[in-house]
Structure formats: C-alpha cells, structure tokens
Amino acid sequence: ATLPVITSQPASITRNPGTSATFSVTAAGLALSYQWYKNTTNLLAGATSSTYTIPNVVLADAGNYQVKVSNVAGT
C-alpha cells in the first residue's frame, strides 16, 4: 500500500451566519479514510467523509478546519 496523496486541498471560505459552508478534499489512494478537525486538535465527531458541511453557520463556527486522510500505509 502507498500513502494517500491529497490532490486538491480544502479551500478557505467565508460565510455569513445562517448560510451553509462546505469544505472538501480530493485524495488519491486505496481504501481512504477521512477525519475533519477544527483548530487543529478538535476532532469533529462523525465528520469522516471527503466533505464536511456546516448547515447553519454561527459565529462560533469560525476557525481553521483541516482534514487528515489515511489508509493502511499511514496518514
């Protein structure tokens, strides 16, 4: 197995409160798994797909979001 390769990084976005925000990542590799985080260390429970959507943005959602892509070879 080879390490996953991110081919398209999530874009920085700005949204007004009450609207939705969607982050997405594209990666190459076999049997990929995804985990999204807010502000580097805050695991977003259930956010385990190549996209992460905040359906109704509030001010508390402001922050830095990142995703870790992994498979049996690593992250």
C-alpha positions in Angstrom: 0.0 0.0 0.0 1.1 3.6 -0.6 0.4 6.7 1.4 -2.6 8.8 0.4 -1.9 11.8 -1.8 -4.1 14.9 -1.4 -4.7 16.2 -5.0 -7.0 19.1 -4.1 -6.8 20.9 -0.7 -9.8 22.3 1.1 -10.3 25.9 0.1 -10.6 28.8 2.6 -14.2 30.1 2.7 -16.1 32.9 4.5 -19.8 32.6 5.1 -22.4 34.8 6.7 -24.3 33.5 9.7 -27.4 31.4 8.7 -25.8 30.1 5.5 -24.1 26.8 4.9 -20.4 26.1 4.5 -18.9 23.1 2.8 -15.2 22.0 2.8 -14.0 19.3 0.5 -10.8 17.4 -0.2 -9.7 15.2 -3.1 -7.2 12.5 -2.5 -5.7 9.5 -4.4 -5.0 6.2 -2.9 -6.8 2.9 -1.9 -9.2 2.5 1.0 -9.0 6.1 2.1 -10.5 7.3 5.4 -11.1 10.9 6.4 -11.3 12.8 9.7 -12.0 16.5 9.9 -10.7 18.8 12.7 -11.4 22.3 13.9 -8.5 24.5 15.1 -6.0 21.6 14.6 -6.9 19.4 17.6 -10.7 19.5 18.0 -12.0 16.3 16.4 -15.3 16.8 14.6 -17.3 13.6 15.6 -18.9 12.0 12.6 -17.0 14.1 10.1 -15.5 11.2 8.2 -16.1 11.8 4.5 -14.2 13.8 1.9 -16.6 16.7 2.5 -17.6 18.5 5.7 -20.7 20.7 5.8 -21.8 23.2 8.4 -25.5 23.5 7.5 -26.3 26.7 9.5 -23.1 28.8 10.2 -22.9 30.7 13.5 -20.1 32.9 14.8 -18.8 30.1 17.0 -18.0 28.1 13.8 -15.2 30.5 12.9 -11.9 28.8 12.9 -9.4 26.7 11.0 -10.6 23.4 9.6 -8.4 20.6 8.4 -8.7 17.0 7.3 -6.5 14.0 7.7 -6.6 11.4 5.0 -5.3 8.0 5.8 -5.2 4.4 4.8 -3.3 1.3 5.9 0.0 2.9 4.8 -0.4 5.9 7.0 -1.7 9.5 7.1 
